């Protein structure tokens, strides 16, 4: 980190203001070269930026003396007018001063390497930038504020206490220690193993808030899947015709329900077909539905019959049966359908998607379901797959340690040490270089 980097911190294109950031040992030299002098730290100052005597722009310049900066290094920001020509001129001037254009995520990576953030907080920065919903914003801001770090550090502290007891029994067998000193570690380890187990059971919640709750619309051709999709998202996202097999590929549409991101997928009608393209669409529909968090089985109230083999192997107990076209059948028929579908472990929602307001009940029910599925009293213990992987690893070591306590104390101590190492890996205390590369490569330039 001996070189000094720069990058625009705002998006490309025409805007009122653009921000260009600089960080590194030559940041002060760059500010002096362009603005004439250094402003007082952490105070904005109006300066005319010049290069070789030619004016570039009138800008607000901020100076952050390390380590009191985002990156922990000497850093500066130039707030200039947002025209493309102005920004390009400033970037060229910084390059001429010998500075290097930053790589994606390099500012935040330097903040991590200088101890300003841990790895989960750095990931929170990326998630906050990408946040599209209120729930994503809250989760990312909590993670940036250290909600995950505090939980992992508390768990690691419990492991250190247990490890101290186990190592005392190993290293000082002849000292006047209580005979059950190693056994005293067991209750804490058992409680922690159970807590991590509960966290793993809840691990998908954080990832679904971040990535979106996936809902697949499945069913026979012409059951009304595309019509229902359009009604739920309140726009013509999918083509609707009376020709069976119109939808042949997955149509994914993002939708915010109750402040949470969801992803609705209209899929090809499930049926046996000789058409190669439609058959591929059916295969993709089954694959997407299998990975979805919830499947909405759209059935035509007028055409549904008890044996629906093409569709039944896709839906699962707990999924929803969306009884569509209820305006075309009588109450007796609806009662029969309700009884048959409920007996299969499905929640039954009745609607007429093609009618104005015909899907409002379905939308309200989905909103309530998503809120219930994704909200929780506690901050989620994992927001990325790598968190869950390390938690699983730590729990495995704990279970092994518990089987060794009282029998092979040395082995138990080593397993507790490995469990602590797994938790440390989440916050990045001991992460190898390739893990850091993977985390920060997803950032945008300038962050």
C-alpha positions in Angstrom: 0.0 0.0 0.0 2.9 2.4 -0.8 1.1 3.8 -3.8 -1.6 6.5 -3.8 -4.9 5.7 -5.4 -7.7 7.8 -6.8 -11.2 7.1 -8.2 -14.5 8.7 -8.8 -16.9 7.9 -5.9 -20.0 8.9 -7.7 -21.7 7.4 -10.7 -20.8 8.3 -14.3 -22.9 10.7 -16.2 -24.3 14.2 -16.0 -24.9 15.4 -12.4 -24.7 18.5 -10.3 -21.8 17.3 -8.2 -19.2 14.5 -8.6 -16.8 13.3 -5.9 -13.3 12.0 -6.6 -11.4 10.3 -3.8 -7.7 10.0 -3.1 -5.9 7.9 -0.6 -2.3 7.1 0.2 1.0 8.6 1.2 1.0 11.2 -1.7 -2.5 12.4 -1.1 -1.3 15.7 0.5 1.1 16.3 -2.5 -1.8 15.8 -4.9 -4.0 18.3 -3.0 -1.2 20.9 -2.9 -0.5 20.4 -6.6 -4.1 21.0 -7.7 -5.6 23.2 -4.9 -2.5 25.1 -3.7 -2.6 24.2 -0.1 -4.1 21.7 2.4 -7.5 22.7 4.0 -7.9 22.2 7.7 -8.6 18.5 8.4 -12.2 17.4 8.0 -13.4 20.8 6.9 -14.6 21.6 3.4 -12.8 24.5 1.7 -13.5 26.1 -1.6 -10.5 26.0 -3.9 -9.8 26.6 -7.6 -8.2 23.4 -9.1 -5.5 24.1 -11.6 -3.1 22.0 -13.7 -0.1 23.6 -15.3 -1.7 27.0 -14.8 -4.9 26.0 -16.5 -8.1 26.2 -14.4 -10.0 22.9 -14.1 -12.9 23.8 -11.8 -14.0 25.5 -8.6 -14.3 22.7 -6.1 -14.9 21.8 -2.5 -11.8 20.1 -1.1 -11.7 18.0 2.0 -8.6 16.7 3.7 -8.5 13.7 6.1 -5.2 13.1 7.9 -4.6 9.5 8.6 -5.5 7.5 10.6 -8.7 9.6 11.0 -10.0 8.7 7.6 -12.1 6.0 5.9 -9.1 4.1 4.8 -6.9 4.9 7.7 -4.4 6.6 5.4 -4.0 10.3 4.4 -7.0 10.9 2.1 -8.8 13.7 0.3 -12.0 14.3 -1.6 -12.6 16.7 -4.5 -16.3 17.7 -4.9 -16.5 19.1 -8.4 -19.2 20.0 -10.9 -20.6 16.7 -12.3 -20.0 17.3 -16.0 -18.0 14.6 -17.8 -15.4 17.0 -19.0 -14.7 18.3 -15.5 -14.4 14.8 -14.0 -12.2 13.6 -16.8 -9.9 16.6 -16.5 -9.5 16.0 -12.8 -8.8 12.3 -13.2 -6.1 13.1 -15.9 -4.5 15.6 -13.5 -4.3 13.1 -10.7 -2.8 10.5 -13.0 -0.2 13.1 -14.1 0.8 13.5 -10.5 1.8 9.8 -10.4 -1.3 8.5 -8.7 -2.9 5.2 -9.7 -6.6 4.5 -10.5 -8.0 2.3 -7.8 -9.2 -1.2 -8.3 -12.7 -2.2 -7.4 -13.2 -2.2 -3.6 -9.6 -1.0 -3.0 -10.6 1.9 -0.7 -12.6 -0.4 1.5 -9.9 -3.1 1.4 -7.4 -0.6 2.7 -9.8 0.3 5.5 -10.0 -3.4 6.4 -6.2 -3.9 6.2 -5.7 -0.8 8.4 -8.1 -2.0 11.0 -10.8 0.5 10.3 -13.4 -2.2 9.5 -13.5 -6.0 9.8 -14.5 -8.2 6.9 -18.2 -8.4 7.8 -18.4 -4.6 8.1 -16.7 -4.3 4.7 -19.3 -6.5 3.2 -21.9 -4.3 4.9 -20.5 -1.4 2.9 -21.0 -3.3 -0.3 -24.5 -4.4 0.7 -25.5 -0.8 1.7 -24.4 0.5 -1.8 -26.5 -2.3 -3.4 -29.5 -1.9 -1.1 -32.8 -1.5 -3.0 -35.3 -1.9 -0.2 -35.8 -0.7 3.3 -35.1 -4.1 4.7 -31.8 -4.4 2.8 -30.8 -0.9 4.0 -31.5 -1.8 7.6 -29.6 -5.1 7.4 -26.6 -3.6 5.6 -26.4 -0.6 8.0 -26.6 -2.9 11.0 -23.8 -5.1 9.6 -21.7 -2.0 8.9 -22.3 -0.9 12.4 -20.8 -4.1 13.7 -23.9 -6.2 14.6 -22.4 -9.4 13.1 -18.9 -8.6 14.5 -20.2 -8.2 18.0 -22.0 -11.6 17.9 -19.0 -13.4 16.5 -16.6 -11.8 18.9 -18.9 -12.7 21.8 -18.9 -16.4 20.7 -15.2 -16.3 20.2 -14.8 -15.0 23.7 -16.7 -17.9 25.1 -14.5 -20.3 23.2 -11.4 -18.6 24.6 -12.7 -19.1 28.1 -13.4 -22.7 27.5 -10.0 -23.2 25.9 -8.3 -21.7 29.0 -9.9 -24.3 31.2 -9.0 -27.1 28.8 -5.4 -26.0 28.4 -5.0 -25.6 32.1 -6.0 -29.2 32.6 -3.5 -30.2 29.9 -0.5 -27.9 30.8 -0.7 -28.1 34.6 -1.8 -31.6 35.5 0.3 -31.7 38.7 -0.8 -28.3 40.0 -3.5 -27.8 42.6 -6.3 -27.3 40.2 -9.9 -28.5 40.7 -10.3 -32.0 39.4 -13.2 -31.1 37.2 -11.6 -28.0 35.6 -11.9 -29.5 32.1 -15.5 -30.6 32.7 -16.4 -27.1 33.7 -15.9 -26.1 30.0 -18.7 -28.4 28.9 -21.8 -26.3 29.8 -20.5 -23.3 28.0 -19.5 -25.3 24.9 -22.9 -27.0 24.9 -24.7 -23.7 25.1 -22.6 -22.2 22.3 -23.1 -25.3 20.1 -26.8 -24.9 20.5 -26.7 -21.2 19.8 -24.7 -21.6 16.6 -27.1 -24.4 15.6 -30.0 -22.0 16.0 -28.2 -19.4 14.0 -27.5 -21.8 11.2 -31.2 -22.7 11.1 -31.9 -19.0 10.6 -29.0 -18.4 8.3 -31.0 -18.3 5.1 -33.0 -15.3 6.3 -30.2 -12.9 6.1 -29.2 -14.1 2.6 -32.8 -13.8 1.4 -33.1 -10.3 2.7 -30.0 -9.4 0.8 -30.6 -11.4 -2.4 -34.4 -11.4 -2.5 -37.1 -13.9 -1.6 -37.7 -16.2 -4.6 -41.3 -17.0 -5.6 -42.0 -19.3 -8.6 -45.3 -19.3 -10.5 -45.9 -22.8 -11.8 -48.7 -24.7 -13.3 -50.3 -25.9 -16.6 -50.3 -23.9 -19.8 -53.0 -21.2 -19.8 -53.7 -21.5 -16.1 -53.1 -17.7 -15.8 -49.5 -17.5 -14.5 -48.5 -14.6 -16.7 -51.7 -12.8 -16.0 -51.1 -13.2 -12.2 -47.6 -12.0 -12.5 -48.7 -8.9 -14.3 -51.4 -8.3 -11.7 -49.0 -8.6 -8.8 -46.3 -6.3 -10.3 -49.0 -4.0 -11.7 -47.5 -3.8 -15.2 -47.3 -5.9 -18.4 -44.1 -7.7 -17.6 -45.1 -11.0 -19.3 -46.9 -11.6 -22.6 -50.4 -12.9 -22.2 -52.2 -14.8 -25.0 -54.7 -17.6 -25.3 -52.0 -19.8 -27.1 -50.7 -22.5 -24.8 -46.9 -22.4 -24.3 -46.5 -18.7 -24.9 -44.0 -18.4 -22.0 -41.0 -20.6 -22.8 -38.3 -19.1 -20.7 -38.0 -17.8 -17.1 -39.3 -14.2 -16.7 -37.9 -12.8 -13.5 -39.4 -9.6 -12.1 -38.3 -7.9 -8.9 -41.0 -6.7 -6.5 -40.9 -5.1 -3.1 -43.4 -6.6 -0.6 -43.6 -5.2 2.9 -40.2 -3.5 2.5 -38.5 -6.7 1.4 -37.1 -7.6 -2.0 -38.8 -10.5 -3.7 -38.2 -12.0 -7.1 -41.2 -13.4 -9.0 -40.6 -15.8 -11.8 -43.1 -16.6 -14.5 -42.3 -20.1 -15.8 -43.2 -22.2 -18.8 -46.4 -24.3 -18.5 -45.7 -27.7 -17.1 -46.7 -30.4 -19.7 -45.2 -33.1 -21.8 -44.3 -31.7 -25.2 -42.4 -32.7 -28.4 -41.4 -29.1 -29.0 -37.6 -28.9 -28.2 -37.7 -25.3 -27.2 -40.8 -25.6 -25.0 -39.4 -28.8 -23.4 -36.2 -26.8 -22.4 -38.5 -24.1 -21.0 -40.3 -26.8 -18.9 -36.9 -28.1 -17.7 -35.8 -24.6 -16.6 -39.2 -24.0 -14.9 -38.7 -27.1 -12.8 -35.2 -26.2 -11.9 -36.1 -22.6 -10.9 -39.1 -23.8 -8.9 -37.0 -26.4 -7.0 -34.7 -23.6 -5.7 -37.5 -21.2 -4.9 -38.5 -20.2 -1.4 -42.1 -20.5 -2.3 -44.0 -22.0 -5.2 -47.4 -20.6 -6.3 -49.2 -23.4 -8.1 -51.6 -21.6 -10.4 -54.6 -23.7 -11.3 -57.5 -23.0 -13.6 -60.7 -23.4 -11.5 -62.7 -24.4 -14.6 -60.1 -26.9 -16.0 -58.5 -28.4 -12.9 -58.9 -32.1 -12.3 -57.6 -34.3 -9.5 -54.8 -36.0 -11.3 -52.2 -33.4 -12.2 -49.0 -35.5 -12.4 -47.1 -32.9 -14.5 -47.5 -30.3 -11.8 -47.7 -32.3 -8.5 -44.1 -33.3 -8.6 -43.1 -29.6 -8.5 -45.1 -28.3 -5.6 -44.3 -29.1 -2.0 -46.3 -29.1 1.2 -46.5 -25.6 2.5 -46.7 -24.1 -1.1 -49.7 -22.2 -2.2 -52.4 -23.2 -4.6 -53.6 -20.1 -6.5 -57.1 -21.0 -7.7 -57.5 -18.7 -10.6 -60.5 -17.8 -12.8 -62.9 -18.1 -9.9 -65.3 -15.9 -11.8 -65.9 -18.7 -14.2 -67.1 -21.3 -11.7 -69.8 -21.6 -9.0 -69.4 -21.9 -5.2 -69.9 -25.6 -5.2 -66.9 -26.1 -7.6 -64.7 -23.8 -5.5 -65.6 -25.7 -2.3 -64.5 -28.9 -4.0 -61.2 -27.5 -5.2 -60.6 -26.0 -1.7 -61.0 -29.4 -0.1 -58.9 -31.3 -2.6 -56.0 -28.8 -2.6 -56.0 -28.3 1.2 -55.8 -32.0 1.7 -52.4 -31.9 -0.2 -50.9 -29.6 2.4 -51.3 -26.4 0.3 -52.5 -23.0 1.3 -55.4 -22.1 -1.0 -55.8 -18.5 -2.4 -58.8 -17.8 -4.6 -58.6 -15.0 -7.2 -59.6 -13.8 -10.7 -56.3 -12.4 -11.9 -57.7 -10.9 -15.1 -60.2 -8.8 -13.3 -59.3 -5.3 -12.0 -58.2 -5.7 -8.4 -58.6 -9.5 -8.7 -55.1 -10.2 -7.3 -55.2 -7.8 -4.4 -56.0 -10.6 -1.8 -53.1 -12.6 -3.2 -50.8 -9.7 -3.0 -51.8 -8.9 0.6 -51.3 -12.6 1.6 -47.9 -12.7 -0.1 -46.8 -9.5 1.7 -47.8 -10.9 5.0 -46.0 -14.2 4.2 -42.7 -12.5 3.2 -42.7 -10.2 6.2 -43.2 -13.2 8.5 -40.5 -15.2 6.7 -37.8 -12.5 6.6 -38.4 -10.4 9.7 -36.9 -11.5 13.0 -36.3 -10.3 16.5 -32.5 -10.7 16.2 -30.1 -9.6 13.5 -29.4 -12.6 11.2 -26.3 -14.5 12.1 -25.3 -14.9 8.5 -25.9 -12.7 5.4 -23.6 -14.5 3.0 -22.9 -18.2 2.2 -19.3 -17.9 3.4 -20.7 -16.9 6.9 -22.8 -20.1 7.0 -20.0 -22.2 5.9 -17.7 -21.0 8.6 -20.4 -21.4 11.2 -21.1 -24.9 10.1 -17.3 -25.7 10.4 -17.2 -24.1 13.9 -20.2 -26.1 15.0 -18.6 -29.4 13.7 -15.5 -28.7 15.8 -17.6 -27.9 18.8 -19.5 -31.2 18.5 -16.2 -33.0 18.2 -14.8 -31.2 21.2 -17.8 -32.1 23.3 -17.3 -35.8 22.5 -13.7 -35.5 23.7 -14.1 -33.5 26.9 -13.4 -35.8 29.8 -11.7 -38.4 27.6 -9.1 -36.8 25.5 -8.8 -33.2 26.8 -5.9 -32.4 24.5 -8.0 -33.2 21.4 -10.9 -31.2 22.8 -8.7 -28.2 23.3 -7.5 -28.4 19.7 -11.0 -28.7 18.4 -12.1 -25.6 20.4 -9.1 -23.7 19.0 -10.1 -24.7 15.5 -13.7 -23.6 16.2 -12.4 -20.2 17.3 -10.3 -20.0 14.2 -13.4 -20.7 12.0 -15.3 -17.8 13.7 -12.3 -15.5 13.3 -12.3 -16.3 9.6 -15.7 -14.7 9.2 -14.6 -11.3 10.4 -11.3 -11.6 8.5 -8.8 -11.7 11.3 -6.9 -14.6 9.6 -8.4 -14.6 6.1 -6.0 -15.8 3.3 -5.4 -13.5 0.4 -7.7 -15.3 -2.0 -10.7 -14.8 0.3 -10.0 -11.1 0.5 -9.8 -11.0 -3.3 -13.2 -12.7 -3.6 -14.9 -10.3 -1.1 -13.6 -7.0 -2.5 -13.8 -7.8 -6.2 -17.6 -7.3 -6.0 -17.2 -3.7 -5.0 -17.5 -0.7 -7.3 -14.6 1.4 -8.3 -14.1 4.2 -5.8 -15.3 2.3 -2.8 
